[in-house]
Each structure stands twice: as structure tokens, then as C-alpha cells.
Amino acid sequence: MHPDNATDLQPLPNWENSNGCCGPTGDEGLNRACPCGAPVATLAADCFGPYELHLDPVRTYAFSQ
């Protein structure tokens, strides 16, 4: 999904798993957390690859309000 569609997600403490040149490469695993602090997604946003967010299917689910 597009990272702008999940604006509440924040980097893990100390930018864990977010190594990259211009942003996280996304190849080190989960690097974004929900407001409660649980790691739930991987952001790939480095200058040489895609700009996308992958939600962990084990830790996330869809619901309607």
C-alpha cells in the first residue's frame, strides 16, 4: 500500500530495521509500529527501490467502522 495511507504508523525506536541511503530499504523486516508500539509493517522508501508499505498479515487485519 502507499505509505501515505497509513499516517499513524511510526518508525521503531532507534530507527530499528530502517537502514538505507535515503530511507529504509525494507529488506531488514518490520520497521514501522502502530501508536501502541507494536511492530506491524515494513516501509520500503530508499532512493533505489519502490516507495511502498507492506503490512504484516499476521499482525494486522481489516475492519469497518
C-alpha positions in Angstrom: 0.0 0.0 0.0 1.0 3.6 -0.3 2.8 4.8 2.9 0.6 8.0 2.9 -2.4 5.8 3.6 -1.0 4.7 7.0 0.0 8.1 8.5 -0.4 6.8 12.1 2.5 4.3 11.8 5.8 5.5 13.3 9.4 4.3 13.0 10.5 1.7 15.6 12.6 3.1 18.5 16.1 4.0 17.4 15.1 3.5 13.8 15.5 -0.2 14.1 15.5 -2.1 10.8 15.5 1.2 8.9 18.9 1.2 7.3 19.3 2.7 3.9 20.8 5.6 1.9 17.8 7.9 1.6 15.3 5.9 3.6 14.7 2.4 4.8 15.4 -0.3 2.2 12.7 -2.6 3.6 14.9 -5.7 3.5 15.5 -6.0 7.3 12.0 -6.8 8.4 9.4 -4.8 10.3 10.4 -1.2 10.8 7.0 0.6 11.5 4.8 0.4 14.5 1.2 1.3 15.4 0.6 4.0 18.0 0.6 1.4 20.8 4.2 0.5 19.8 3.6 -3.0 18.2 5.7 -3.5 15.0 3.1 -4.1 12.2 4.6 -3.1 8.9 7.7 -2.7 6.7 8.4 0.5 4.8 10.5 0.4 1.7 11.4 4.0 0.8 15.1 4.1 -0.2 16.1 6.1 -3.3 17.0 3.0 -5.4 13.7 1.0 -4.9 10.0 1.2 -4.5 8.1 3.5 -2.2 5.6 1.2 -0.5 4.4 -0.1 2.8 3.9 -3.8 3.5 1.5 -4.7 6.3 2.3 -7.9 8.2 -0.7 -10.2 7.6 -0.1 -11.9 11.0 -0.3 -8.7 13.0 -2.9 -6.7 11.0 -6.5 -7.2 9.9 -9.2 -5.2 8.1 -12.3 -4.0 9.8 -15.0 -1.5 9.1 -16.4 1.1 11.5 
